[in-house]
Amino acid sequence: MYENFYNLQRAPFEITPDPSFLFPTKRHNEALAVLYYGVRWRKGFVVLTGQVGTGKTLLLRCLLQLLKQSRDIAYAYVFNSQLEPTEFLQYIVSDFGLPTAGKNKGELLFDLCHFVVNRGLNQLTTLLIVDEAHHLSLEALEEVRLLTNLETAERKLLQIVLVGQPELDDKLDSVKMTQLKQRIAMRSHLEPLNFEETMDYIDRRLKIARSGPGTPAIFPAETVAAVYRHSRGIPRLINTVCENALISAYARQLATVPADIIDEVAREFRLNMVRPVESEARGGVDELDLQRAARMLVDTYASMQKPAAREAPAPAPVSPRFRQA
């Protein structure tokens, strides 16, 4: 609608998690390094938490994009975690491409263990990703704990990544989950952007979407300040506010977006009714391990980002079937 008017090739503030739009803050780089290192070095159990809209699913898409550089990883992606324990197990087995029809829980576990062990014997990596993991019941989390028992004397055979909102930390901190919590090898936490990061975030997205150099600043400093005030630095809200502000400014044929339009959009979306985000403590990460993973990721992901920004590929599809990364 407004792309030609603002000299843009594409909409810069879509809320769909697109890896080509990853904004690499220190926290996001650390979280991506933790995920990648935990999987590639077969640490077993990794946890990523963060407030709604801080970019957790986007990091998962980036992780899967990185893992596709190799052929030794098969993964199951559970994005609907509101399942009973047996349904949860059925979903995992089915997503690995194994038959589930007419099988009881014992048979499902046997097939899954056989699949994972065989891959481990062939030096192949098997990965289970659970998004929105804060919705998992304590019973389902117990199933996850039992799956962590798939290991040899040297390494874990099934790599597990749990991603969710801070409520996941609360569940893992409960007395009933003590055994599972003790098995977490690495964990990270995403927080909202600060004001400077919000400015850079908006600028980066506009640069990626632009048709060419020389495009004037569409969001002046006072407008960005209004965006930050209403979004509180949450990337998804920044996208929502900026997208609707561009539409409104285009309707009025304004070359730049004034701050009062941001206020209007915020009122329409009732953003002033949302409580301020409270910072959550992040879990500790071994500094040497993190530096090692981060150094490797810099070259790998940077080389992927340049063509991604020009060609703007679609996000990695997520479908309930077996996928070979």
C-alpha positions in Angstrom: 0.0 0.0 0.0 2.5 2.6 1.2 5.8 1.0 -0.1 6.2 3.0 -3.3 5.3 6.3 -1.5 8.1 5.7 1.0 10.6 4.2 -1.5 10.4 0.8 0.0 10.6 -2.6 -1.7 8.7 -4.4 1.1 6.8 -3.8 4.3 9.5 -3.3 7.0 7.4 -4.0 10.0 5.6 -7.3 9.4 5.1 -9.2 12.6 5.9 -12.6 10.9 9.2 -13.9 12.3 11.5 -13.4 9.3 15.2 -14.3 9.9 16.4 -11.7 7.4 15.1 -9.0 9.8 17.0 -10.3 12.9 18.2 -7.3 14.9 21.4 -8.6 16.6 21.4 -7.0 20.1 23.9 -8.4 22.6 21.2 -10.3 24.3 19.8 -11.8 21.0 23.3 -12.7 19.9 24.0 -14.4 23.2 20.7 -16.3 23.1 21.3 -17.5 19.5 24.8 -18.6 20.4 23.4 -20.5 23.4 20.8 -22.3 21.3 23.3 -23.1 18.5 26.1 -24.2 20.8 23.8 -26.3 22.9 22.5 -28.2 19.9 25.7 -28.6 17.9 27.8 -29.6 20.9 25.0 -31.9 22.2 24.6 -30.4 25.6 21.2 -32.0 25.9 18.8 -29.5 27.5 18.6 -25.8 26.7 16.0 -23.3 27.9 15.2 -19.9 26.3 12.7 -17.6 28.0 11.4 -14.0 27.4 8.4 -11.8 27.5 5.8 -11.9 24.8 7.0 -10.4 21.6 10.7 -10.2 22.4 11.8 -12.4 19.5 11.9 -16.0 20.8 10.3 -17.6 17.8 12.4 -15.4 15.4 15.5 -16.8 17.1 14.2 -20.3 16.6 13.8 -19.6 12.9 17.3 -18.3 12.8 18.6 -21.4 14.6 16.9 -23.7 12.1 18.3 -21.7 9.2 21.8 -22.1 10.7 21.3 -25.8 11.3 20.3 -26.3 7.7 24.0 -25.7 6.8 24.6 -29.3 7.8 22.9 -32.6 7.0 23.2 -34.5 10.2 20.3 -32.9 12.1 16.7 -34.1 12.2 14.2 -32.1 14.3 10.7 -32.2 15.6 9.1 -28.8 16.2 6.2 -28.7 18.7 4.5 -25.3 18.5 1.2 -26.3 20.2 2.2 -27.3 23.7 -1.2 -27.4 25.2 -1.3 -31.2 24.9 -1.9 -34.1 27.3 1.3 -36.2 27.9 0.3 -39.0 25.5 -0.8 -36.4 22.9 2.5 -34.6 23.4 4.4 -37.9 22.8 2.3 -38.8 19.8 3.0 -35.4 18.2 6.8 -35.7 18.7 6.9 -39.2 17.2 4.7 -38.2 14.3 6.9 -35.1 13.6 9.9 -37.3 13.4 8.1 -39.2 10.6 7.3 -42.3 12.6 3.9 -44.0 12.5 1.6 -43.5 15.5 -1.7 -44.9 14.5 -3.1 -47.5 16.9 0.0 -47.4 19.2 -0.1 -47.1 22.9 2.3 -45.0 25.0 4.8 -47.8 25.6 5.0 -48.5 21.8 5.4 -44.8 21.0 8.3 -44.5 23.5 9.9 -47.7 22.2 9.8 -46.4 18.6 11.1 -43.0 19.6 14.0 -44.4 21.7 14.9 -46.8 18.8 14.9 -43.9 16.4 17.0 -41.6 18.6 19.5 -44.3 19.6 20.0 -45.5 15.9 20.7 -41.9 14.9 23.2 -41.5 17.8 25.1 -44.6 16.8 25.5 -43.1 13.3 26.8 -39.8 14.8 23.6 -38.0 13.8 22.0 -35.3 15.9 18.3 -35.5 16.9 16.6 -32.3 18.1 13.3 -31.6 19.8 12.1 -28.0 19.9 9.1 -27.1 22.1 7.8 -23.5 21.5 5.4 -21.9 23.9 6.7 -24.4 26.4 5.2 -22.4 29.3 1.9 -24.0 28.4 3.2 -27.5 29.1 1.6 -29.2 32.0 3.8 -30.6 34.8 2.9 -34.1 33.5 4.2 -33.2 30.0 7.3 -31.7 31.5 7.9 -34.9 33.3 7.8 -36.7 30.0 10.5 -34.2 28.8 12.6 -35.2 31.8 12.3 -38.8 31.0 13.4 -38.2 27.4 16.6 -36.6 28.7 17.6 -40.1 29.9 18.4 -41.0 26.3 22.2 -40.7 26.6 25.4 -42.6 26.4 28.4 -42.4 28.7 29.8 -39.6 26.6 26.8 -37.5 25.4 23.1 -36.8 25.2 21.4 -38.5 22.3 18.3 -36.2 22.2 18.9 -32.5 22.2 15.9 -30.6 23.8 15.2 -26.9 23.4 12.3 -25.4 25.5 11.2 -21.9 24.6 8.6 -20.0 26.5 7.5 -17.0 28.5 8.8 -16.4 32.1 6.1 -18.7 33.4 8.3 -21.5 32.1 11.0 -20.5 34.6 8.3 -20.6 37.4 7.4 -24.1 36.5 11.0 -25.3 36.3 11.6 -23.7 39.7 8.8 -25.7 41.3 9.7 -28.4 43.7 8.2 -31.1 41.5 10.5 -30.1 38.6 13.8 -30.2 40.6 15.1 -33.2 38.7 14.4 -31.5 35.3 15.8 -28.2 36.3 19.1 -29.8 37.4 19.5 -31.3 33.9 19.4 -27.9 32.2 22.8 -27.4 30.5 22.4 -23.9 29.2 19.7 -21.2 29.5 19.2 -17.7 28.3 16.6 -14.9 28.7 15.5 -12.2 26.2 14.5 -8.7 27.4 12.9 -5.8 25.7 15.1 -3.3 23.7 16.3 -0.1 25.4 15.8 3.3 23.7 19.0 3.2 21.7 18.3 -0.3 20.5 14.8 0.7 19.5 16.2 3.5 17.3 18.6 1.1 15.7 15.9 -1.6 15.3 13.6 0.8 13.4 16.5 2.1 11.3 17.7 -1.4 10.4 14.3 -2.6 9.3 13.8 0.5 7.1 17.3 0.0 5.5 16.6 -3.6 4.7 13.2 -2.7 3.1 14.4 0.3 1.2 14.6 0.4 -2.6 17.9 2.3 -2.5 20.1 4.8 -0.6 19.1 8.4 0.1 15.6 7.7 1.5 14.8 10.4 4.1 14.2 9.5 7.8 10.6 8.4 7.9 10.6 8.2 11.7 12.2 11.3 13.3 13.8 11.1 16.7 10.7 12.4 18.6 8.6 9.8 16.8 10.9 7.0 17.7 10.7 8.2 21.3 6.9 7.9 21.2 7.2 4.4 19.7 9.5 3.4 22.5 7.3 4.9 25.2 4.2 3.0 24.0 5.9 -0.3 23.0 8.3 -0.4 26.0 10.9 -1.8 23.6 9.0 -5.0 22.8 9.9 -5.8 19.1 6.4 -7.2 18.2 4.7 -4.0 19.6 7.3 -1.8 17.8 6.3 -3.6 14.5 2.6 -3.2 15.2 2.9 0.5 16.1 5.2 1.4 13.2 3.2 -0.6 10.6 -0.1 1.1 11.5 1.6 4.5 11.8 3.0 4.2 8.2 -0.5 3.3 6.9 -2.0 6.4 8.7 0.8 8.7 7.5 0.5 7.5 4.0 -3.3 8.1 4.1 -2.5 11.7 4.9 0.3 11.8 2.3 3.0 12.7 5.0 6.6 12.2 4.0 7.5 11.5 7.7 5.6 10.0 10.6 4.8 12.6 13.3 4.7 11.6 17.0 1.0 12.4 17.3 0.2 9.5 14.9 2.1 7.1 17.2 0.0 8.3 20.1 -3.2 7.7 18.0 -2.1 4.2 17.1 -1.3 3.5 20.7 -4.8 4.6 21.8 -6.4 2.5 19.1 -4.5 -0.6 20.3 -5.0 0.3 24.0 -1.3 0.0 24.7 -1.6 2.4 27.6 -3.6 -0.3 29.3 -0.7 -2.8 29.4 1.4 -3.0 32.6 5.1 -2.1 32.2 7.4 -5.1 31.5 9.5 -6.2 34.5 13.0 -7.4 33.8 13.7 -11.1 34.5 17.0 -12.4 35.7 18.9 -14.4 33.0 20.5 -17.7 33.7 24.2 -18.0 33.7 26.2 -19.1 30.7 29.8 -20.3 30.6 31.7 -17.4 29.1 34.3 -19.4 27.3 31.7 -21.7 25.7 29.6 -18.7 24.7 32.6 -16.9 23.2 33.5 -20.0 21.2 29.9 -20.3 19.8 29.5 -16.6 19.2 32.8 -16.4 17.2 31.6 -19.2 14.9 28.2 -17.7 14.5 29.5 -14.3 13.5 30.9 -15.4 10.1 28.2 -18.1 9.5 25.2 -15.9 10.1 26.7 -12.7 8.6 27.3 -14.5 5.3 23.6 -15.7 5.3 22.3 -12.3 6.2 23.6 -10.4 3.1 21.8 -12.5 0.4 18.8 -12.8 2.8 18.4 -9.0 2.9 18.5 -8.7 -0.9 16.3 -11.6 -1.7 14.0 -11.5 1.4 13.3 -15.3 1.5 10.2 -16.5 3.2 10.6 -17.7 6.9 11.5 -21.4 7.3 8.2 -23.3 7.2 6.9 -25.1 10.2 4.8 -28.1 9.4 3.9 -31.2 11.4 6.1 -33.6 9.5 9.7 -35.0 9.5 12.3 -32.5 8.4 16.0 -33.1 7.8 18.0 -29.9 8.5 
